[in-house]
Amino acid sequence: MLDATDPQTWGPAIDEAVNAISRGGLVVLPTDTVYGIGADAFDEAAVAALLAAKGRGRQMPPPVLVGEVATLDGLATDVPDEARKLVEAFWPGGFTIILRAQPSLQWDLGDTGGTVALRMPDHPAALALLKRTGPLAVSSANKSGSPAAQDVADAERQLGDSVAVYLDGGEAPGGVASTIVDATGPTLRVVREGAVSLEALREVADVEGTRTSPEDDPSDLPAGAAEDDE
């Protein structure tokens, strides 16, 4: 467990996390919502290990966290203008957008149906890591079906030795999973309401109402949008 609470001293901790990701290992990291478990999004074996650590199958692929807004167009295609407005308003932050994935990408996140769920977190340690590793497949740091970890000790209790590096950023400041909007259909629609309210979304774009909350059954969520994702 490595200390990532103080930006003045967390350099070695981030170094260790970057090294673990480069070796195909898993890292637990703090975000602005809940703790996440991350892997190199372009390392098929690492993503499979992430799903196995959570006890989760390919039918529930993880979202991808990015360190810069500009990465959006490298990972997604056919991004609607209304979706861009939401990204501009709520990134970095507790907002996840489901888009059509760039078909040329060499990755395997699971059974995505050609989509990808993207988010830019608003947490300095997470962003410091992402800016060095590039996009990470990141799900909430917990066993599937259990509550998302709010601190690194809870994440370690649930995930144990399956994780190479645990970054301790203190208690998760948000405590609520991100809001997920599906932008792959003819209209934007909320598929899980979380950190960003429906009212806040509608101040920016035309969005259809919520279907689930972070605690609901995930069976009705689209690919890339699971109930326990961060």
C-alpha positions as CSV (number, residue, x, y, z in Angstrom):
1,M,0.0,0.0,0.0
2,L,1.6,3.3,-1.2
3,D,0.8,6.8,0.0
4,A,-0.8,9.0,-2.6
5,T,-2.4,11.6,-0.3
6,D,0.1,14.4,-0.7
7,P,1.0,15.6,-4.2
8,Q,4.3,16.8,-2.9
9,T,5.5,13.4,-2.0
10,W,3.5,10.9,-4.1
11,G,6.0,10.7,-6.9
12,P,7.5,7.2,-6.0
13,A,4.0,5.8,-5.5
14,I,2.9,6.9,-8.9
15,D,6.2,5.5,-10.3
16,E,5.4,2.1,-8.8
17,A,1.9,2.2,-10.2
18,V,3.1,3.1,-13.7
19,N,5.6,0.2,-13.5
20,A,2.9,-2.2,-12.4
21,I,0.6,-1.2,-15.3
22,S,3.5,-1.5,-17.8
23,R,4.0,-5.1,-16.6
24,G,0.4,-6.0,-17.1
25,G,-0.5,-5.7,-13.4
26,L,-3.5,-4.3,-11.6
27,V,-3.5,-1.0,-9.6
28,V,-6.1,0.3,-7.2
29,L,-6.3,4.0,-7.4
30,P,-8.4,6.8,-5.8
31,T,-10.9,8.7,-7.9
32,D,-13.3,11.5,-7.2
33,T,-16.2,9.0,-6.9
34,V,-15.1,5.7,-5.4
35,Y,-11.8,3.7,-5.5
36,G,-11.1,2.0,-8.8
37,I,-9.1,-1.1,-9.9
38,G,-7.3,-0.3,-13.2
39,A,-5.4,-2.1,-16.0
40,D,-3.9,-1.1,-19.3
41,A,-6.9,-0.8,-21.6
42,F,-4.8,-2.2,-24.5
43,D,-3.5,-5.2,-22.6
44,E,-6.0,-8.0,-23.2
45,A,-4.6,-10.2,-20.4
46,A,-4.6,-7.4,-17.9
47,V,-8.2,-6.5,-18.6
48,A,-9.1,-10.2,-18.2
49,A,-7.3,-10.2,-14.9
50,L,-9.2,-7.2,-13.8
51,L,-12.5,-8.9,-14.6
52,A,-11.4,-12.1,-12.8
53,A,-10.3,-10.1,-9.7
54,K,-13.8,-8.7,-9.4
55,G,-15.5,-12.0,-10.2
56,R,-17.0,-10.5,-13.3
57,G,-17.5,-11.9,-16.8
58,R,-16.9,-10.5,-20.2
59,Q,-20.5,-9.5,-20.5
60,M,-19.8,-6.6,-18.0
61,P,-16.8,-4.8,-19.6
62,P,-15.1,-2.1,-17.6
63,P,-15.2,1.6,-18.5
64,V,-12.1,3.4,-19.7
65,L,-10.6,6.4,-17.8
66,V,-8.7,9.1,-19.6
67,G,-6.4,11.9,-18.5
68,E,-7.3,14.4,-21.1
69,V,-10.5,15.5,-22.9
70,A,-8.7,15.4,-26.2
71,T,-8.4,11.6,-25.8
72,L,-12.1,11.3,-26.5
73,D,-11.8,11.4,-30.3
74,G,-9.0,8.9,-30.3
75,L,-11.1,6.3,-28.6
76,A,-14.6,7.1,-29.8
77,T,-16.3,7.9,-33.1
78,D,-19.5,9.6,-34.3
79,V,-19.6,11.7,-31.1
80,P,-22.9,13.7,-31.1
81,D,-22.7,17.4,-30.5
82,E,-25.0,17.1,-27.4
83,A,-22.6,14.5,-25.9
84,R,-19.7,16.9,-26.4
85,K,-21.5,19.6,-24.5
86,L,-21.9,17.2,-21.6
87,V,-18.2,16.2,-21.7
88,E,-17.2,19.9,-21.8
89,A,-19.4,20.6,-18.8
90,F,-18.7,17.6,-16.6
91,W,-15.2,16.4,-17.4
92,P,-13.2,16.0,-15.3
93,G,-15.9,14.7,-12.9
94,G,-18.4,12.1,-12.0
95,F,-19.8,11.7,-15.5
96,T,-19.4,8.7,-17.9
97,I,-20.5,8.7,-21.5
98,I,-21.1,5.6,-23.6
99,L,-20.0,6.1,-27.2
100,R,-19.2,4.1,-30.3
101,A,-15.6,2.9,-30.1
102,Q,-13.1,3.6,-32.8
103,P,-13.2,0.4,-34.8
104,S,-9.4,0.4,-35.4
105,L,-8.5,0.2,-31.8
106,Q,-6.5,-2.9,-30.8
107,W,-8.1,-3.8,-27.5
108,D,-10.5,-6.3,-25.9
109,L,-12.5,-4.9,-23.0
110,G,-15.1,-7.7,-23.2
111,D,-18.5,-7.9,-24.9
112,T,-18.9,-4.3,-25.6
113,G,-21.0,-4.4,-28.7
114,G,-18.7,-1.9,-30.3
115,T,-19.2,0.7,-27.6
116,V,-16.9,2.2,-24.9
117,A,-17.8,4.0,-21.7
118,L,-15.4,6.9,-21.1
119,R,-14.7,9.1,-18.1
120,M,-12.1,11.7,-17.0
121,P,-11.9,11.6,-13.2
122,D,-11.5,14.8,-11.1
123,H,-8.7,13.5,-8.8
124,P,-5.1,14.6,-8.9
125,A,-3.6,11.2,-8.2
126,A,-5.7,9.5,-10.8
127,L,-4.9,12.1,-13.4
128,A,-1.2,12.0,-12.6
129,L,-1.3,8.2,-13.2
130,L,-3.4,8.5,-16.4
131,K,-1.1,11.1,-17.9
132,R,1.7,8.6,-17.7
133,T,0.0,5.4,-18.6
134,G,-2.6,6.5,-21.1
135,P,-6.2,5.2,-21.0
136,L,-6.9,2.6,-18.3
137,A,-9.7,0.1,-18.0
138,V,-11.0,1.0,-14.6
139,S,-13.9,-0.6,-12.6
140,S,-14.9,0.0,-9.0
141,A,-12.4,-1.6,-6.5
142,N,-14.6,-4.3,-5.1
143,K,-15.9,-7.8,-5.7
144,S,-18.8,-7.8,-8.0
145,G,-22.0,-7.4,-6.1
146,S,-20.3,-5.8,-3.1
147,P,-20.3,-2.1,-2.2
148,A,-17.7,-0.1,-4.0
149,A,-14.6,0.6,-1.8
150,Q,-14.5,4.1,-0.2
151,D,-11.0,3.7,1.0
152,V,-7.9,1.7,0.1
153,A,-8.2,-0.6,3.1
154,D,-11.6,-1.8,2.0
155,A,-10.3,-2.3,-1.5
156,E,-7.5,-4.4,-0.2
157,R,-9.8,-6.5,2.0
158,Q,-11.9,-7.3,-1.1
159,L,-9.2,-7.7,-3.8
160,G,-6.2,-8.9,-1.9
161,D,-3.1,-10.2,-3.8
162,S,-4.8,-9.9,-7.2
163,V,-3.7,-6.2,-7.2
164,A,0.0,-5.3,-7.6
165,V,-0.1,-1.8,-6.2
166,Y,-2.6,0.0,-3.9
167,L,-2.5,3.8,-4.0
168,D,-3.8,5.2,-0.8
169,G,-5.5,8.6,-1.4
170,G,-7.5,8.7,1.8
171,E,-11.3,8.4,1.8
172,A,-13.0,8.8,-1.6
173,P,-14.3,12.3,-1.6
174,G,-17.4,11.6,-3.7
175,G,-18.6,8.3,-2.4
176,V,-21.2,7.9,-5.2
177,A,-20.5,6.3,-8.5
178,S,-20.6,8.4,-11.7
179,T,-23.7,9.2,-13.7
180,I,-23.8,7.2,-17.0
181,V,-25.3,8.6,-20.2
182,D,-25.7,6.5,-23.4
183,A,-25.0,8.5,-26.5
184,T,-25.0,5.6,-29.0
185,G,-28.7,5.9,-29.9
186,P,-30.9,8.5,-31.6
187,T,-31.2,10.4,-28.3
188,L,-29.0,10.8,-25.2
189,R,-30.4,8.9,-22.2
190,V,-29.3,8.4,-18.6
191,V,-28.8,4.8,-17.9
192,R,-27.6,5.3,-14.3
193,E,-28.0,8.4,-12.2
194,G,-25.1,9.0,-9.8
195,A,-22.8,11.9,-9.0
196,V,-24.3,14.3,-11.6
197,S,-28.0,14.8,-11.3
198,L,-30.4,14.6,-14.2
199,E,-31.3,18.2,-13.6
200,A,-27.7,19.3,-14.0
201,L,-27.4,17.3,-17.2
202,R,-30.6,18.9,-18.6
203,E,-29.2,22.3,-18.0
204,V,-26.5,21.5,-20.7
205,A,-28.2,19.1,-23.2
206,D,-31.4,17.3,-24.1
207,V,-31.2,14.1,-22.1
208,E,-33.9,11.5,-21.4
209,G,-34.6,10.5,-17.9
210,T,-32.9,8.0,-15.6
211,R,-33.5,4.3,-15.6
212,T,-31.3,3.0,-12.8
213,S,-29.3,4.1,-9.7
214,P,-25.9,2.8,-8.7
215,E,-27.6,0.2,-6.5
216,D,-29.9,-1.3,-9.1
217,D,-29.7,-4.7,-10.9
218,P,-27.2,-4.3,-13.7
219,S,-29.0,-6.7,-16.1
220,D,-30.8,-3.9,-18.0
221,L,-27.7,-1.7,-18.4
222,P,-26.0,-1.5,-21.8
223,A,-22.5,-2.8,-22.5
224,G,-19.8,-0.8,-20.6
225,A,-22.3,0.3,-17.9
226,A,-22.4,-1.9,-14.8
227,E,-24.0,-1.0,-11.5
228,D,-20.8,-1.1,-9.5
229,D,-18.5,0.8,-11.9
230,E,-16.9,3.9,-10.5
